[in-house]
Amino acid sequence: MTVIDDRAGLQTDTSTFGTRMKRYRTMAKLSIAKLADYLKREYGELALSENVLTNIELGRKTDISVDATIQIAQDRKSTRLNSSH
């Protein structure tokens, strides 16, 4: 599903969280393996695994916890900060 934001005239893909996650991950030039490695370093045993991340992107896992969403968001933030240096 595509939604047009009237304020800016932008089109936004709102189909799934996984679709958006994959878009941002690929924009950051990260593989799923690199994202999983980063999350493991940051969150240890609580980190999302490569398999879980793949299932989220493919839409097979749709019951995503707030903690998992925060992990992914924190990675986006750190990737953005690291790429600006």
N, CA, C and O atoms as a printed pandas DataFrame, in Angstrom:
     atom_number atom_name residue_name chain_id  residue_number  x_coord  y_coord  z_coord
0              1         N          MET        A               1    0.838   -1.168    0.000
1              2        CA          MET        A               1    0.000    0.000    0.000
2              3         C          MET        A               1    0.886    1.234    0.000
3              4         O          MET        A               1    1.855    1.302    0.756
4              5         N          THR        A               2    0.565    2.206   -0.836
5              6        CA          THR        A               2    1.310    3.451   -0.889
6              7         C          THR        A               2    0.415    4.582   -0.432
7              8         O          THR        A               2   -0.727    4.704   -0.874
8              9         N          VAL        A               3    0.933    5.395    0.442
9             10        CA          VAL        A               3    0.193    6.545    0.957
10            11         C          VAL        A               3    0.930    7.800    0.529
11            12         O          VAL        A               3    2.158    7.856    0.602
12            13         N          ILE        A               4    0.203    8.792    0.090
13            14        CA          ILE        A               4    0.826   10.058   -0.275
14            15         C          ILE        A               4    0.633   11.031    0.874
15            16         O          ILE        A               4   -0.490   11.278    1.311
16            17         N          ASP        A               5    1.732   11.576    1.355
17            18        CA          ASP        A               5    1.707   12.571    2.414
18            19         C          ASP        A               5    1.433   13.916    1.755
19            20         O          ASP        A               5    2.305   14.467    1.083
20            21         N          ASP        A               6    0.238   14.444    1.941
21            22        CA          ASP        A               6   -0.164   15.681    1.282
22            23         C          ASP        A               6    0.710   16.869    1.660
23            24         O          ASP        A               6    0.904   17.772    0.846
24            25         N          ARG        A               7    1.235   16.886    2.865
25            26        CA          ARG        A               7    2.037   18.032    3.299
26            27         C          ARG        A               7    3.296   18.187    2.468
27            28         O          ARG        A               7    3.686   19.304    2.128
28            29         N          ALA        A               8    3.941   17.062    2.137
29            30        CA          ALA        A               8    5.198   17.142    1.403
30            31         C          ALA        A               8    5.099   16.554    0.002
31            32         O          ALA        A               8    6.042   16.661   -0.782
32            33         N          GLY        A               9    3.969   15.935   -0.319
33            34        CA          GLY        A               9    3.831   15.297   -1.621
34            35         C          GLY        A               9    4.695   14.059   -1.765
35            36         O          GLY        A               9    5.033   13.663   -2.880
36            37         N          LEU        A              10    5.055   13.445   -0.647
37            38        CA          LEU        A              10    5.923   12.268   -0.665
38            39         C          LEU        A              10    5.102   10.998   -0.653
39            40         O          LEU        A              10    4.028   10.950   -0.053
40            41         N          GLN        A              11    5.601    9.974   -1.309
41            42        CA          GLN        A              11    4.963    8.666   -1.270
42            43         C          GLN        A              11    5.683    7.821   -0.236
43            44         O          GLN        A              11    6.912    7.821   -0.167
44            45         N          THR        A              12    4.912    7.101    0.566
45            46        CA          THR        A              12    5.469    6.272    1.630
46            47         C          THR        A              12    4.917    4.862    1.510
47            48         O          THR        A              12    3.705    4.669    1.418
48            49         N          ASP        A              13    5.806    3.880    1.510
49            50        CA          ASP        A              13    5.386    2.483    1.501
50            51         C          ASP        A              13    5.037    2.099    2.926
51            52         O          ASP        A              13    5.902    2.104    3.803
52            53         N          THR        A              14    3.785    1.769    3.161
53            54        CA          THR        A              14    3.345    1.444    4.520
54            55         C          THR        A              14    2.964   -0.019    4.653
55            56         O          THR        A              14    2.206   -0.378    5.554
56            57         N          SER        A              15    3.472   -0.865    3.778
57            58        CA          SER        A              15    3.020   -2.257    3.756
58            59         C          SER        A              15    3.358   -3.025    5.019
59            60         O          SER        A              15    2.464   -3.626    5.616
60            61         N          THR        A              16    4.604   -3.031    5.447
61            62        CA          THR        A              16    4.974   -3.772    6.650
62            63         C          THR        A              16    6.189   -3.140    7.316
63            64         O          THR        A              16    6.959   -2.410    6.691
64            65         N          PHE        A              17    6.337   -3.440    8.588
65            66        CA          PHE        A              17    7.527   -3.006    9.316
66            67         C          PHE        A              17    8.771   -3.605    8.668
67            68         O          PHE        A              17    9.790   -2.930    8.524
68            69         N          GLY        A              18    8.684   -4.885    8.277
69            70        CA          GLY        A              18    9.827   -5.562    7.662
70            71         C          GLY        A              18   10.279   -4.904    6.375
71            72         O          GLY        A              18   11.478   -4.817    6.111
72            73         N          THR        A              19    9.337   -4.438    5.571
73            74        CA          THR        A              19    9.670   -3.749    4.327
74            75         C          THR        A              19   10.443   -2.473    4.618
75            76         O          THR        A              19   11.443   -2.175    3.966
76            77         N          ARG        A              20    9.970   -1.732    5.596
77            78        CA          ARG        A              20   10.664   -0.493    5.966
78            79         C          ARG        A              20   12.041   -0.788    6.565
79            80         O          ARG        A              20   13.013   -0.086    6.283
80            81         N          MET        A              21   12.114   -1.828    7.390
81            82        CA          MET        A              21   13.388   -2.196    7.990
82            83         C          MET        A              21   14.405   -2.537    6.909
83            84         O          MET        A              21   15.553   -2.095    6.965
84            85         N          LYS        A              22   13.983   -3.317    5.935
85            86        CA          LYS        A              22   14.896   -3.693    4.847
86            87         C          LYS        A              22   15.328   -2.472    4.047
87            88         O          LYS        A              22   16.494   -2.360    3.669
88            89         N          ARG        A              23   14.412   -1.569    3.789
89            90        CA          ARG        A              23   14.748   -0.360    3.026
90            91         C          ARG        A              23   15.822    0.437    3.764
91            92         O          ARG        A              23   16.813    0.844    3.157
92            93         N          TYR        A              24   15.640    0.662    5.058
93            94        CA          TYR        A              24   16.630    1.436    5.808
94            95         C          TYR        A              24   17.949    0.684    5.955
95            96         O          TYR        A              24   19.018    1.293    5.917
96            97         N          ARG        A              25   17.879   -0.631    6.122
97            98        CA          ARG        A              25   19.106   -1.424    6.246
98            99         C          ARG        A              25   19.914   -1.358    4.956
99           100         O          ARG        A              25   21.135   -1.199    4.993
100          101         N          THR        A              26   19.236   -1.480    3.816
101          102        CA          THR        A              26   19.955   -1.435    2.536
102          103         C          THR        A              26   20.453   -0.022    2.234
103          104         O          THR        A              26   21.515    0.140    1.632
104          105         N          MET        A              27   19.705    0.996    2.641
105          106        CA          MET        A              27   20.187    2.374    2.463
106          107         C          MET        A              27   21.467    2.607    3.261
107          108         O          MET        A              27   22.338    3.369    2.842
108          109         N          ALA        A              28   21.575    1.945    4.414
109          110        CA          ALA        A              28   22.767    2.063    5.256
110          111         C          ALA        A              28   23.879    1.128    4.785
111          112         O          ALA        A              28   24.958    1.084    5.376
112          113         N          LYS        A              29   23.602    0.378    3.707
113          114        CA          LYS        A              29   24.579   -0.568    3.144
114          115         C          LYS        A              29   25.017   -1.626    4.159
115          116         O          LYS        A              29   26.195   -1.968    4.260
116          117         N          LEU        A              30   24.026   -2.133    4.911
117          118        CA          LEU        A              30   24.273   -3.186    5.893
118          119         C          LEU        A              30   23.643   -4.486    5.419
119          120         O          LEU        A              30   22.515   -4.492    4.927
120          121         N          SER        A              31   24.358   -5.565    5.563
121          122        CA          SER        A              31   23.758   -6.882    5.331
122          123         C          SER        A              31   23.005   -7.276    6.598
123          124         O          SER        A              31   23.201   -6.681    7.657
124          125         N          ILE        A              32   22.157   -8.268    6.482
125          126        CA          ILE        A              32   21.466   -8.759    7.670
126          127         C          ILE        A              32   22.494   -9.303    8.666
127          128         O          ILE        A              32   22.348   -9.120    9.874
128          129         N          ALA        A              33   23.526   -9.967    8.161
129          130        CA          ALA        A              33   24.564  -10.516    9.039
130          131         C          ALA        A              33   25.269   -9.410    9.826
131          132         O          ALA        A              33   25.520   -9.566   11.021
132          133         N          LYS        A              34   25.590   -8.290    9.164
133          134        CA          LYS        A              34   26.252   -7.183    9.865
134          135         C          LYS        A              34   25.326   -6.563   10.906
135          136         O          LYS        A              34   25.762   -6.216   12.004
136          137         N          LEU        A              35   24.052   -6.426   10.560
137          138        CA          LEU        A              35   23.091   -5.896   11.522
138          139         C          LEU        A              35   22.984   -6.824   12.732
139          140         O          LEU        A              35   22.985   -6.360   13.872
140          141         N          ALA        A              36   22.894   -8.128   12.488
141          142        CA          ALA        A              36   22.802   -9.098   13.584
142          143         C          ALA        A              36   24.060   -9.065   14.456
143          144         O          ALA        A              36   23.963   -9.151   15.680
144          145         N          ASP        A              37   25.236   -8.943   13.839
145          146        CA          ASP        A              37   26.487   -8.858   14.600
146          147         C          ASP        A              37   26.503   -7.625   15.490
147          148         O          ASP        A              37   26.883   -7.696   16.659
148          149         N          TYR        A              38   26.090   -6.497   14.932
149          150        CA          TYR        A              38   26.041   -5.265   15.718
150          151         C          TYR        A              38   25.094   -5.428   16.904
151          152         O          TYR        A              38   25.438   -5.071   18.031
152          153         N          LEU        A              39   23.907   -5.965   16.652
153          154        CA          LEU        A              39   22.923   -6.122   17.727
154          155         C          LEU        A              39   23.444   -7.068   18.811
155          156         O          LEU        A              39   23.193   -6.857   19.997
156          157         N          LYS        A              40   24.171   -8.112   18.398
157          158        CA          LYS        A              40   24.723   -9.050   19.387
158          159         C          LYS        A              40   25.765   -8.361   20.264
159          160         O          LYS        A              40   25.818   -8.595   21.471
160          161         N          ARG        A              41   26.592   -7.512   19.657
161          162        CA          ARG        A              41   27.589   -6.772   20.448
162          163         C          ARG        A              41   26.906   -5.822   21.422
163          164         O          ARG        A              41   27.354   -5.673   22.559
164          165         N          GLU        A              42   25.839   -5.185   20.992
165          166        CA          GLU        A              42   25.157   -4.191   21.824
166          167         C          GLU        A              42   24.241   -4.805   22.883
167          168         O          GLU        A              42   24.148   -4.294   23.999
168          169         N          TYR        A              43   23.562   -5.908   22.530
169          170        CA          TYR        A              43   22.524   -6.460   23.406
170          171         C          TYR        A              43   22.813   -7.867   23.910
171          172         O          TYR        A              43   22.010   -8.425   24.659
172          173         N          GLY        A              44   23.932   -8.449   23.520
173          174        CA          GLY        A              44   24.303   -9.776   23.994
174          175         C          GLY        A              44   23.277  -10.833   23.641
175          176         O          GLY        A              44   22.782  -10.882   22.515
176          177         N          GLU        A              45   22.963  -11.677   24.606
177          178        CA          GLU        A              45   22.039  -12.791   24.374
178          179         C          GLU        A              45   20.604  -12.337   24.082
179          180         O          GLU        A              45   19.801  -13.125   23.582
180          181         N          LEU        A              46   20.277  -11.088   24.384
181          182        CA          LEU        A              46   18.930  -10.568   24.128
182          183         C          LEU        A              46   18.761  -10.060   22.692
183          184         O          LEU        A              46   17.663   -9.674   22.292
184          185         N          ALA        A              47   19.845  -10.061   21.926
185          186        CA          ALA        A              47   19.819   -9.507   20.570
186          187         C          ALA        A              47   18.975  -10.355   19.621
187          188         O          ALA        A              47   18.825  -11.564   19.793
188          189         N          LEU        A              48   18.441   -9.682   18.629
189          190        CA          LEU        A              48   17.724  -10.390   17.561
190          191         C          LEU        A              48   18.742  -11.131   16.701
191          192         O          LEU        A              48   19.782  -10.575   16.347
192          193         N          SER        A              49   18.448  -12.361   16.374
193          194        CA          SER        A              49   19.365  -13.161   15.558
194          195         C          SER        A              49   19.183  -12.834   14.075
195          196         O          SER        A              49   18.220  -12.178   13.678
196          197         N          GLU        A              50   20.119  -13.302   13.286
197          198        CA          GLU        A              50   20.036  -13.137   11.831
198          199         C          GLU        A              50   18.756  -13.771   11.287
199          200         O          GLU        A              50   18.109  -13.211   10.401
200          201         N          ASN        A              51   18.391  -14.947   11.823
201          202        CA          ASN        A              51   17.159  -15.610   11.377
202          203         C          ASN        A              51   15.919  -14.790   11.704
203          204         O          ASN        A              51   15.010  -14.685   10.880
204          205         N          VAL        A              52   15.874  -14.209   12.894
205          206        CA          VAL        A              52   14.719  -13.392   13.284
206          207         C          VAL        A              52   14.638  -12.155   12.396
207          208         O          VAL        A              52   13.556  -11.797   11.930
208          209         N          LEU        A              53   15.765  -11.506   12.162
209          210        CA          LEU        A              53   15.777  -10.326   11.299
210          211         C          LEU        A              53   15.290  -10.677    9.890
211          212         O          LEU        A              53   14.521   -9.927    9.290
212          213         N          THR        A              54   15.739  -11.809    9.373
213          214        CA          THR        A              54   15.286  -12.259    8.052
214          215         C          THR        A              54   13.780  -12.481    8.050
215          216         O          THR        A              54   13.088  -12.055    7.125
216          217         N          ASN        A              55   13.275  -13.139    9.075
217          218        CA          ASN        A              55   11.834  -13.401    9.157
218          219         C          ASN        A              55   11.024  -12.115    9.270
219          220         O          ASN        A              55    9.920  -12.035    8.732
220          221         N          ILE        A              56   11.551  -11.115    9.954
221          222        CA          ILE        A              56   10.868   -9.820   10.036
222          223         C          ILE        A              56   10.797   -9.196    8.645
223          224         O          ILE        A              56    9.735   -8.749    8.213
224          225         N          GLU        A              57   11.934   -9.169    7.946
225          226        CA          GLU        A              57   11.958   -8.553    6.618
226          227         C          GLU        A              57   11.052   -9.272    5.626
227          228         O          GLU        A              57   10.450   -8.635    4.761
228          229         N          LEU        A              58   10.953  -10.577    5.743
229          230        CA          LEU        A              58   10.127  -11.351    4.806
230          231         C          LEU        A              58    8.651  -11.378    5.204
231          232         O          LEU        A              58    7.820  -11.937    4.488
232          233         N          GLY        A              59    8.334  -10.774    6.343
233          234        CA          GLY        A              59    6.943  -10.730    6.782
234          235         C          GLY        A              59    6.462  -11.996    7.457
235          236         O          GLY        A              59    5.271  -12.138    7.734
236          237         N          ARG        A              60    7.378  -12.921    7.726
237          238        CA          ARG        A              60    7.003  -14.159    8.413
238          239         C          ARG        A              60    6.878  -13.961    9.911
239          240         O          ARG        A              60    6.198  -14.730   10.590
240          241         N          LYS        A              61    7.535  -12.927   10.430
241          242        CA          LYS        A              61    7.419  -12.584   11.853
242          243         C          LYS        A              61    6.823  -11.186   11.912
243          244         O          LYS        A              61    7.461  -10.205   11.528
244          245         N          THR        A              62    5.600  -11.115   12.394
245          246        CA          THR        A              62    4.914   -9.826   12.455
246          247         C          THR        A              62    4.622   -9.386   13.881
247          248         O          THR        A              62    4.218   -8.245   14.106
248          249         N          ASP        A              63    4.819  -10.270   14.838
249          250        CA          ASP        A              63    4.590   -9.926   16.244
250          251         C          ASP        A              63    5.900   -9.434   16.851
251          252         O          ASP        A              63    6.578  -10.168   17.570
252          253         N          ILE        A              64    6.243   -8.199   16.558
253          254        CA          ILE        A              64    7.533   -7.636   16.940
254          255         C          ILE        A              64    7.358   -6.842   18.231
255          256         O          ILE        A              64    6.516   -5.948   18.317
256          257         N          SER        A              65    8.160   -7.181   19.223
257          258        CA          SER        A              65    8.052   -6.523   20.534
258          259         C          SER        A              65    8.610   -5.100   20.480
259          260         O          SER        A              65    9.325   -4.722   19.552
260          261         N          VAL        A              66    8.264   -4.347   21.484
261          262        CA          VAL        A              66    8.802   -2.994   21.607
262          263         C          VAL        A              66   10.318   -3.058   21.764
263          264         O          VAL        A              66   11.034   -2.246   21.179
264          265         N          ASP        A              67   10.811   -4.010   22.545
265          266        CA          ASP        A              67   12.262   -4.152   22.732
266          267         C          ASP        A              67   12.975   -4.403   21.410
267          268         O          ASP        A              67   14.029   -3.824   21.147
268          269         N          ALA        A              68   12.399   -5.266   20.581
269          270        CA          ALA        A              68   13.005   -5.567   19.284
270          271         C          ALA        A              68   13.011   -4.329   18.400
271          272         O          ALA        A              68   13.992   -4.058   17.707
272          273         N          THR        A              69   11.922   -3.584   18.425
273          274        CA          THR        A              69   11.838   -2.368   17.621
274          275         C          THR        A              69   12.887   -1.354   18.071
275          276         O          THR        A              69   13.498   -0.680   17.242
276          277         N          ILE        A              70   13.094   -1.246   19.377
277          278        CA          ILE        A              70   14.098   -0.322   19.904
278          279         C          ILE        A              70   15.492   -0.750   19.468
279          280         O          ILE        A              70   16.303    0.099   19.098
280          281         N          GLN        A              71   15.791   -2.049   19.502
281          282        CA          GLN        A              71   17.097   -2.532   19.050
282          283         C          GLN        A              71   17.359   -2.082   17.621
283          284         O          GLN        A              71   18.430   -1.560   17.316
284          285         N          ILE        A              72   16.388   -2.284   16.754
285          286        CA          ILE        A              72   16.548   -1.938   15.337
286          287         C          ILE        A              72   16.694   -0.426   15.180
287          288         O          ILE        A              72   17.535    0.042   14.413
288          289         N          ALA        A              73   15.884    0.331   15.900
289          290        CA          ALA        A              73   15.944    1.790   15.813
290          291         C          ALA        A              73   17.288    2.313   16.316
291          292         O          ALA        A              73   17.849    3.237   15.727
292          293         N          GLN        A              74   17.802    1.741   17.381
293          294        CA          GLN        A              74   19.091    2.173   17.905
294          295         C          GLN        A              74   20.194    1.905   16.897
295          296         O          GLN        A              74   21.123    2.703   16.770
296          297         N          ASP        A              75   20.104    0.795   16.179
297          298        CA          ASP        A              75   21.102    0.511   15.160
298          299         C          ASP        A              75   21.025    1.551   14.049
299          300         O          ASP        A              75   22.058    2.015   13.566
300          301         N          ARG        A              76   19.822    1.919   13.639
301          302        CA          ARG        A              76   19.681    2.956   12.603
302          303         C          ARG        A              76   20.328    4.247   13.067
303          304         O          ARG        A              76   21.028    4.905   12.298
304          305         N          LYS        A              77   20.102    4.611   14.313
305          306        CA          LYS        A              77   20.647    5.849   14.855
306          307         C          LYS        A              77   22.171    5.805   14.861
307          308         O          LYS        A              77   22.814    6.761   14.428
308          309         N          SER        A              78   22.753    4.723   15.339
309          310        CA          SER        A              78   24.218    4.635   15.408
310          311         C          SER        A              78   24.817    4.569   14.026
311          312         O          SER        A              78   25.894    5.121   13.804
312          313         N          THR        A              79   24.154    3.909   13.081
313          314        CA          THR        A              79   24.668    3.835   11.718
314          315         C          THR        A              79   24.695    5.229   11.113
315          316         O          THR        A              79   25.663    5.604   10.451
316          317         N          ARG        A              80   23.631    6.000   11.339
317          318        CA          ARG        A              80   23.569    7.363   10.816
318          319         C          ARG        A              80   24.658    8.230   11.422
319          320         O          ARG        A              80   25.291    9.018   10.720
320          321         N          LEU        A              81   24.879    8.087   12.733
321          322        CA          LEU        A              81   25.903    8.889   13.397
322          323         C          LEU        A              81   27.295    8.503   12.910
323          324         O          LEU        A              81   28.135    9.373   12.677
324          325         N          ASN        A              82   27.544    7.205   12.756
325          326        CA          ASN        A              82   28.858    6.746   12.315
326          327         C          ASN        A              82   29.146    7.145   10.884
327          328         O          ASN        A              82   30.299    7.411   10.544
328          329         N          SER        A              83   28.127    7.193   10.033
329          330        CA          SER        A              83   28.349    7.528    8.624
330          331         C          SER        A              83   28.568    9.015    8.418
331          332         O          SER        A              83   29.041    9.421    7.356
332          333         N          SER        A              84   28.236    9.848    9.413
333          334        CA          SER        A              84   28.399   11.302    9.262
334          335         C          SER        A              84   29.805   11.763    9.605
335          336         O          SER        A              84   30.142   12.927    9.387
336          337         N          HIS        A              85   30.635   10.864   10.144
337          338        CA          HIS        A              85   32.014   11.239   10.502
338          339         C          HIS        A              85   32.942   11.090    9.349
339          340         O          HIS        A              85   34.136   11.363    9.477
